[in-house]
Amino acid sequence: MHKKKSGKRSDPLASDHSPIDILSSKLSRRWPAISQAADFSRREKQKLRELLANQNQSDTSIVAFGSLARNEFNSGSDLDWTLLVDGQADPDHLTLARKIRQILKRNKYKFPGPTGIFGNVAFSHPIVHAIGGEDDTNRNTTQRILLLLESCVIGKPEAYDRVLNTILKRYIVDDSGLRHSHAGGFRVPRFLLNDIVRYWRTVTVDFVYKQVERNDGWALRNAKLRMSRKLLIASGILVCFGVNDAERSIRDCMVGKQGNYSPLLKHLKSKFAMTPLEILAEVAVRKKVQHEVSLAIFETYNRFLNLLAQDDIREHMQKLAPDMASKDRTFAKFQHLGQEFHENIVSLLYHQDKGLRKLTEWYGVF
């Protein structure tokens, strides 16, 4: 006697493999530069945990951002980090940050850029409580959004976890649309989505400001804006859109006067724990995305990481001035990759899965 098959389809992502590995298997294609960068990043994270093992206080966490958090680190990468403080101001915090800088300098890690956002102390209070207010500076917005989209903790996680939970709680609980109504039949955390989009606009405007203020690193920043920054924002948008497709217990947990935000908070936190590439791979596996589009996105990004891993190319892009870029072959390679990546990200959002297209049309501009 044959057993009756269950009507419930198995989840292709219900395994211990990363979404990138699953997509790679599905497409029968490997991406060596992506894999090598991820392996290098994991080794560096472990090295940093050992180097900074005793550099934590009860109210602090050492947090890494940038390429290390995205699992895209290489020997030429800057190390973007912050000593995140979730407690009262204490002179010892500055002393601790200086000690961390000294340890990293002795071990020849490249220092963050000159803006002062990284390599310093960041306090949780303005990050959490100044969302959208007059005190929500570009720096504050950057710290908050990158904590969600592009961060990993080095060492003690307690302060980091508390801050992440509180940020997400603000975005959820303060979003009355999640509790009372949902436009067009959708349920999307619009408060969170709008802040992610606002950060993207801030990054693009800031790029022009830096171009006027200083030319060093212009070409490299241009390439990263077209690729890794765009990847980051696309992943955040997809996480927000993904709430609409989540289980009913998660999607509708806020409905009614006695709404419970905990399931949605847990869901969002689990998604933001993934790297941006993992988020895109998960969407490509779950949604009706043409293999050609998924393949193009990851092939393009693999070539991008391969170029950045070459010291001579990275140094060339770091020194290239804007007035020389139009005739430069290396810059042209990055431009071509950026254009191809852009076209396929747009295709993913607008021309593949019907549900994604409707969400993008409804929330993409307004």
N, C-alpha and C positions, 0 to 999 in steps of 0.2 A: 504494500500500500504506500503510495507516494504521499509525502507530507505536503500540505497546502502551503504555498509560498505566501509569505507575509507581504502585504501591500506597501509596507514601509521600506523605502529604498535605503541602502546602507550609505553612510556618510563617507565620501571619499577622503575626507580630512580627519576622520576619527582614528588616528594612529599616532605613533611617536615620531613620525617623520615630519620634517618641516614642510610648509606649503610649497617652498621653492623646490625641494626634492620631489614632491609629488607632481608638481607641474613639469619638472624636468623629465620625469618618467613618462608622463602623459604625452609629452611632445617628442619624446625620444631624442632629446638634445641636452647637452651639458654646457655649462657656462663656467669655464675654468677661472676667469678673473674674479667672478662673484664668489666662487667657492674658496679660492685662495685668500681673498680679502676677509671672508668670514672666519677662516681658520686662523689667520694672522691676528684678527681682532680678538678672538677668544683667548689666544695665548697672551696678548697684551693685557687683557682684563685680569687674567690670573696673576701676571707679573705685578700689576699695579696693586692688586689686593694684598700681595705679599709685601711689597715695598711700603704700603701705607697702612699696614695692619694695625698699628698702634696709634694712628693719627685720627682718632674719633673721640668725640665727647657724647654724652648721653643725649644731647639735644641737637646733634649735627649728623649729617651724612655727606660723604664725598660723592659728587655726582659728575659723571662724564657725559658729554654731549657730542655732537658732530659725527664725524666718520666712525669713531670708535663705537658710539651708541648704535649707529646704523649697520655695524659689522662690515664697514668698508675701509677700515684703517690700513695704511701701508707705511713703509719706512719714512716717507716724506711728509706724512700728515702732521698737522698741529694737534696738540692735545688740548681740547676745550674741556675745562672742568670748573666746578663751583663748589665751595664749601657751603652747603645749604643749612641754614640755622632755623630751627623751629622751637624757639624759646626766647628768653629774655636776652637783651644785649649784654655782652660780656667782653671785656678787653682781651680775654684769653682766645676769643674767636679769631681775632686778627693775628695774634701770635701763632695760632695753629695754622692759619692760611699761609703765613710766611714760611713756616716749617715745611708745609707741603710743597710750596714752590721750590724751596732749597733741595728737597729730596728729588723732585722731578728734574731740576736743573743738573744735579750730580749724575743722574741717570740719562742725561742727554735727550730728554723729551723737548720737542719744539713748543715754544710758548704760544698761547693764543694771540689773536690780533690785538691791535692797540686800542680798541674801543672800550675795554675795561669791563665788558659784560661777563667775560670768563676769566678764570685765574684769580678769583676774588671771593668775597663773602656775599651771600645773598640771603636776605631775611624773608621768612614765609609770609609775614603779615601783609605787606603791600602786594605781594604776588597773588594772594588769595582775596584780599578785601578791596582792592582798588580796580576791579574789572570794570572798564568803561568810564571810570571817573576822571576828574581832572588830574589826578596823580598817577594815572595809568600811562606812564611814559612808554616810548618805544622800547626802552631797555626792559621795563617791567613786563610789557606784553611779550617780548621775546623770551624772557626767562620762563614765563608761565606756559606759553604754547610749546616751547621746546621741552619743558619737563614732561609734557604729554606725548609729543610726537617723536622725540629724539633724545632720550636720556636713558642712562643705566646707572645703577648705584654701585659704588666701589666700597666695600666694607659694610659697616652697620647700616641696615636699611630702615630702621624705625622712623627716623625723622622724615626721610624720603617718602615712605609709605603714608605717613600721616598727612603730609602736604599734598600728595597726589589725591588722596581720598577727599580732602577738604576742597581742593580745586574742583574736582568732578562733582562733588555735592553742590557747590555753588552753581555750576552750569546746569545741573539737573533741577534742583529745588526752586531756583529763581526763574525757571522757564515755565511760565504759566500755560503756554500752549501745549506743553506735554500733559498737563493735568486737565485742562478744560476743553481744548479743541485741537484739531489737527487738519490743516488746510489740504484740500484736494483729496481727502481720504488717507493722507500720509501721516506717519508719526516719526518725525525727525527732530533731534535736539538742536533747534535753530539757534539758540543762544550760543552754544558751543560752536556750531558751524560758522556763524557770523564772525566769531572771534578768530577762528582759523583763517577765514578768508581775509579778514582785516590784517592779520599778520602777513599774509602773502603780499597784500598791497603795500604794507610797510616795508617789506624786504625789497620790492621792486623800486620803490621811491628812494630808499636808502642806498641802493646800488648807484643811482644817478648822483646822489649827494657825494658819495665816496669818490666817484669818477671826477667830480669837480675839485674835491679837496685833496686827493692824492691819486697818482697814476700807478703806483707800485701795486702789483698784483691784480690790475684791472682785468686782464684777459682771463686769468684763472677764476676770478669771481664771476665773470661773464659765463664761463663754461659751467660752473657750479650752479648758477642761477637757472640756466636752461635745463639742467639735468637733476642734480641732487636736491635742490630747493623745490623744483617742480614736483619731483617724486614725493617729497615730504608732504607737500600740501595736498596732492592727489590722494595720498594714503589717509590723511585726516578727513578729507571729504568723504571718502569711501567708508570709513568707520562710522561717520554720522549717518550716511545713507543706509548702512547696514542695520541700524536699529529698526528700520522699517521692516526688515526681513527676519528679524530675530523671533524667537519663540514668543507666543502670545503672553506668557507670564512675564517676559522681559519687556516686550513692546508696550503693554498696557498697564504696567505696574503702577504708574503714576495717576491713573484715572480715578476720579472720585475724591471726596473729601479726605478719606482715610488712605490716600495713596502711599505706597511704600517704595522709596527710591532705591533701596538696597540691591534688588536684582539688576537694575539698569546700571548702577554704579559698578557692580562686579563685572558685568558684561563689558562695559567700556574700558575698564581697567585691564581686563584680559586682552582686549584688542590692542590697546596702546602699548602693551608689553611686547608686542611683535615689532619687528623691524618694518620700515616702509615697504621694502621689497617683498617681505613675507605677506603683508597685507594685500599688495597687488596680486601676488601669486594665489592667495586664497580666493580672491574675487574671480580671478581667471578660471580657477577650478570649479567654483560653485556656480558661476553665471554662464549664460550662453554667449561666450566670447569665442570668436573664430580663432582657430589655432594660429592662423597667420598673424593676427593682431597680438596675441600673447607672445608668440615667438619674436615678433619684431621689437616689442617693448624690452624683453629680456636680452635679446641679442645686442640691441643698441646700448643698453646699460652695461652689458659685459664689455663691449668695446671701449666705452667711456672709462670704466675702472681699469682696464688694461692700459690705456694711455696714461692715466694718472699714476699708475704704479711705476712708470719709467721716469727715473730721476731727471734725465736730460730734458724730457718733454715738460715735466712739471716746472723745472727751473726756467725753461724757455718761456712758458706761459706766465710765470711769475714776473719776468722782466719785460715782457712785450708791452710796448706803449700803444695807446689807442690809435694814434695816427699811423702806425705801421701795420695794424691788424688786417686791413683790407687786402694787403698783398702777401700775407703770411700763410703758408701752406698748412702749418700745424694748427693755427687758429681756424682755418677753413675746415679742417677735419672735425673740430669740436662744434663748429657752426652746423655742419651737416648732420652730426649726431643729434644736436639739440633740436633741429627741425624735424628729423625723423621721429624722435622721441615725442615731441609735441603732437605731431599728427596722430600718432597711435594712442596717446593718452586721450586725446579728443575723441578718437574713434571708440575707445573703451567706454567713455562716458555717454556718448551720443548715438552711436551707430551699431551697438552690439545687443546687449540685453534690453528688452523693452522696459522693464522696471527701472533700470538705471537711467535710461533715456528720460523717462517721465520725471524722475527725481531731479535730474540735472536741469531739465527744462523749467521745473517749478522753482528750484532753489538756486540755480546756477548764477543768476544775476541779481534778482530781487529777493 
